[in-house]
Amino acid sequence: MMLFGWLRTILLPKSSAQVDEPEPSPLGADEDPFDEPVMIGTGDTIDLHTIPPSQSRQVVEEFLLEAHHRGYRYLRIVHGKGIGVQRRMVREVLARTPFVISFEDAPPAAGGLGATLVVIAGQESIGDSNCCQVE
């Protein structure tokens, strides 16, 4: 018997006849379980941990467009720390998106190197040549 705080668990050794076989995956690696696109609720933050890496770029692009359309000005994209592949991809997308004003690493309390904070222009300032002039 092992004791973990208030929870007691009895561990019994499995006999060779009780070894569980892994269940086969119902879908292949490249199969999509959905017939139609899945709508993800849009707020000012997106966490890419739940997005397959092969779809991350498209999801970030769509997130930026939707956030801009909804009038958000400040966003947070959580990409994780890892080896920096997702972070690099996110920053490439941000650098070529015309309505992105700036982006930077989040402070430690908001994800640090695992998240990027983004400032985007309001819809009214896109194409407005006077948006940066002080009168």
C-alpha positions in Angstrom: 0.0 0.0 0.0 1.2 3.5 -0.8 0.1 6.7 0.9 -0.3 10.0 -1.0 -1.7 12.6 1.4 -5.2 11.5 2.3 -5.5 9.1 -0.7 -4.5 5.5 -0.1 -3.8 3.3 -3.1 -3.2 -0.4 -3.2 -0.9 -1.4 -6.0 -1.2 -5.0 -7.2 1.4 -6.4 -9.6 -0.1 -7.4 -13.0 0.4 -10.9 -14.1 1.6 -11.5 -17.6 -2.0 -12.5 -18.6 -3.3 -9.1 -17.5 -1.1 -6.9 -19.7 -3.2 -4.4 -21.6 -2.8 -4.2 -25.3 -2.7 -0.6 -26.6 -5.9 0.3 -28.4 -5.6 1.1 -32.1 -6.2 4.7 -33.0 -9.6 5.2 -34.7 -8.1 7.7 -37.2 -5.0 7.7 -39.3 -2.4 10.4 -38.6 -3.6 12.6 -41.5 -7.3 12.0 -41.1 -9.6 14.8 -39.9 -12.3 13.7 -37.4 -14.6 16.6 -38.5 -16.6 17.0 -41.7 -16.7 20.8 -41.4 -14.4 23.5 -39.9 -14.6 23.7 -36.1 -15.3 27.2 -34.8 -13.1 28.2 -31.9 -14.3 30.9 -29.6 -12.3 34.1 -30.2 -11.0 36.1 -27.3 -7.8 38.1 -26.9 -5.7 34.9 -26.2 -5.1 31.7 -28.1 -3.1 28.7 -26.8 -1.5 26.7 -29.6 -0.8 23.7 -27.3 -4.1 22.2 -28.5 -3.5 22.8 -32.2 -1.6 20.3 -34.4 1.7 21.9 -35.5 0.8 21.4 -39.1 -2.2 23.7 -38.7 -0.7 26.3 -36.3 0.3 28.8 -38.9 -3.2 28.9 -40.5 -4.8 29.1 -37.0 -2.6 32.0 -36.0 -3.4 33.8 -39.3 -7.2 33.3 -38.8 -6.9 34.3 -35.1 -5.3 37.6 -36.0 -7.9 38.3 -38.7 -10.8 37.5 -36.4 -9.3 39.5 -33.5 -8.8 42.5 -35.8 -12.3 42.2 -37.2 -13.7 42.1 -33.6 -11.7 45.2 -32.7 -9.2 43.7 -30.2 -6.1 45.8 -29.8 -4.0 43.6 -27.5 -3.5 39.9 -27.9 -1.6 37.1 -26.3 -0.5 34.0 -28.3 0.7 31.1 -26.1 3.1 29.0 -28.2 5.1 27.3 -25.4 8.8 27.4 -24.7 10.0 24.2 -26.3 12.8 24.6 -28.8 11.3 27.7 -30.3 9.8 26.4 -33.5 6.3 27.6 -32.7 7.6 30.9 -31.4 9.5 31.5 -34.6 6.5 30.6 -36.8 4.3 33.0 -34.7 6.7 35.8 -35.1 7.1 35.3 -38.8 3.3 35.5 -39.2 3.2 38.7 -37.0 6.0 40.3 -38.9 4.2 40.1 -42.2 0.7 41.0 -41.0 0.0 44.6 -42.0 -2.1 45.5 -39.0 0.3 44.3 -36.4 1.9 47.3 -34.7 4.3 45.5 -32.4 5.0 42.2 -30.5 7.2 41.1 -27.7 7.8 38.3 -25.2 5.2 38.2 -22.4 6.3 39.0 -18.9 7.0 36.0 -16.7 3.6 36.1 -15.1 1.9 35.9 -18.5 4.0 33.1 -20.0 7.5 34.6 -20.5 9.2 33.1 -23.5 6.3 30.8 -24.0 3.9 33.5 -25.0 4.0 36.6 -27.3 2.1 39.8 -26.6 0.8 41.6 -29.7 -0.5 45.1 -30.3 -2.7 45.4 -33.4 -4.1 48.5 -35.1 -7.7 49.4 -34.9 -9.7 48.9 -38.1 -10.1 52.7 -38.5 -6.3 53.2 -38.6 -5.6 50.8 -41.5 -4.7 52.8 -44.6 -5.2 56.1 -42.7 -2.1 58.1 -43.5 -2.8 60.5 -40.6 -3.0 57.9 -37.9 0.6 58.6 -36.7 0.6 62.4 -36.9 0.3 64.5 -33.9 -1.6 67.8 -34.4 
